[in-house]
Amino acid sequence: MDTPLQTSLSLSSSETNSFIYSFFLFTSMTVEILCFHQDGCPGCEEQRTINHEMEETLGITVTDIDAVKTEGAIQKYALHVTPTILVLVNGTEKERMEGITPGPVLEKKLKKYIGL
């Protein structure tokens, strides 16, 4: 017969409140990963391949957006170069990566926001 594992955690009320608040913040976050590209950009094609690898490895979705063809994108996101990857948390920009971002660097940065 299996015996359930019983654990006991003793926290002060302020530690409990902090834990609950942190858990709530983490579980209620909306994280969006946007990658802006443009036609004829060799670096964009390379980044697209890297992004696809991250989607497979981390189980995420990277939204690919044509910066030139998407009306207002350049101004709204203050884009200067392509590719540009933005990480938005609850609609607020938390991370910006301009130019080609190598897989290991991208993976490390994204893991901060997706809870892995």
Secondary structure, 3 states (H helix, E strand, C coil): CCCCCCCCCCCCHHHHHHHHHHHHHHHCCCEEEEEEECCCCHHHHHHHHHHHHHHHHHCCCEEEEECCCCCCHHHHCCCCCCCEEEEEECCEEEEEEECCCCHHHHHHHHHHHHCC
